[in-house]
Amino acid sequence: MSRHKNGTTAFRVALGGICAAVCLLLMFSSSFLPGLSYAIPVFAGVLMVVMIVETDSRWAIADYCAVSLLCLFITPNIEASLLFILFMGYYPILQFWLTKFKSKLLKWIVKLVVFNIAIVIYYNLFKFIFTSVDMMEGTEFFGKYALPLLWAEAQICFIVYDRFLSLTIDVYINWFRKKILRRK
């Protein structure tokens, strides 16, 4: 979205290293702040916005890949790492690409398909890795409607997350860059 991309490789590498380090620090903090296992990958993913605005999508993807790989080795909270790797880390980059779509309907179809594929993979990987943990524990009251209700809740959470990310991108581009960084 930025009209002026800083062209120096040194700037891109330095910014990528800083964003990756902050992402990894956030992801590592999920191990001692377990109540934030879902929120921390969201905030770590927002740093991909900085990469894509200040450099370009290729550098953002490289940063996402580096953080994803290092998350597996550094972050003790596997649940948070999976969330970052399977969705929260790359979705800000995808959202930038989707802004080029003219059709809002097509844009939302792509967003929802990508999100739903990610949560199905996450659910199955979680069941495979944590065989002793039942993700559906505590939902017995809802009976056979528990899974559809959780799926519907996930859709609502995704829409809220998508809106949050859009607002964050807007604040970063139109306020932070102009007022704090003094860039156009």
N, C-alpha and C positions, 0 to 999 in steps of 0.2 A: 504494500500500500504506500510505502514511502517513495517519493519521487526521486530522492537523492540517496543513493546507496554509497556508503563509504567503500572506496575501491581498494584500500590497502589490505593486503593479506595479513599483515601483522595485526591490524585492528580486528579483523575477523577472527583470527586465531585467539587473540587475547579475550575478546568478548565471548567467544565460544567456551574458552576455559573458565571464565568467571561464571557464566551461566551454568555450565556443567557442575562446577564446584558448589554453587548455591543449591542447585537441584539435588545433588548428592547429600549435602548437609541437611536439607529438608527431609529427604527420604530416610536418611539415617535417624533423624529425630523422631520418625514414626515408631521406632522401636521403644523409646522411652516415653512417648506420648500416644499410647495405643488407642485412646479415644478419638484421635485424629487420623486414624488409618485411611479414612475416605477423603478427608479434607486436604491432607498434605500432598497427595499426588495431584490434586487439582491445582494447588499453588505452585508446585514444581512445574507442571505443564504450562502455566502462564508464562514462565520464563522463556518458553519456545516462541512466544509472541515477540519478545525483545529480539531474539535472534532473527526472526523472519522480517521484522520491520527494519532493523538496523543493517542486516546483511541481505540475505535472500533465502529462498526455500531450501536450496541445496545445503547451505551451512546449517540451517535449522534442523534438517533431517540428519545431518552428520552429528550434530550435538545430541539430538534425541537418541540416535543409535549408541553413541558413546555412553550416555547416562543410563540407558537401558541395560547395556552390558555390565557396566560397573555396579548398577543397582543389585544385580544378581549376586555379586561377590561382597559388596559392602553392607547392604541393608539387611539387617536380621529380620525385618518384618516382610515376609514373603507376600502377604496379602496386599500390602501397599505397593510393593514392587510390581506385582501382577497388574494392579490397577493402572499404574503408570505406563507399563510396557504395552498392555493390551488396549488402552484407550486414552487415558488422560495426557500422555506424553505427546502423541502425534495428532490428537484431535485439533489443537489450536492451529497447527500447520494445515490440516485438511480444511478447517473453517476458512482460512485465508484463500485457499484455492476455490472454495465454493462461492466466494463472493463474486466470482466472475460469471456464475450462472445467472442468466436473466430470469428464468422461471423459478419463482419461490416454491412452487409445488415440487419441482424436480429437486431443488436444493434440499427441501425437507425430507423427501423420499430417500435421497442418498444419505443424509445425516442419520435418519432413523434406521436404515438398513445397516449402516456401519456400526452404530451403537448396539443394535440387537445382536449382530454377529459377535461383537466384542463381549457382550454379557453372557452369551451362550458359551463361548470359549472360556471365559473367566469361571463360570459356574462349574463347567466340566473339569477344568484344571484344578479348581479348588477341591472338588470332590476326590480327584485322583491324588492330589498331594496330601490333603488332610483327611485321610480315610476315617479317622476316629471322630471327626467333627461333622455334625449334621446341620447343614445350613438352614434347614426347615424347622429346627428345634424351636419350640415356643409358638408355633403357628397351628398347633393341633386344633385350636378353637375354630379355625376357619375351614377345617376339613379339606375337601377336594378343591375348594376355592382359594387355598393359600397361595399356590404358585401363580395362578392368574392375577391375584391381587398384588402380589409382590412384583410381578411383571408390569402391571399398570402403574404401580408406585415408581418403579424404575424409569418408566417413560416420563412421568411428571418430573422426577428429579433431573432427568436429562434435559428437558425443556428449560428448567430453571438454570441448570449449568450452562446451557448454550446461551441463554440470555445474559448470565453473569459474564461469560467469556466475551460476548459481543460488547458489553459495557466496559469491560476491562481494556479491551483493544481500543475502543473509542477514547477512553480516558488517557491511555498511554500515548496514542497518536496525537490527539487534539489538545491535551493539556500538559502532560508530563514532558513530552518532547519539546513543546513550544516554550513552556514557562520555566522548566527546570534545566533541560539540556540545551535550550535555546537553538533548537534545530527546526527546520521547516518541514 
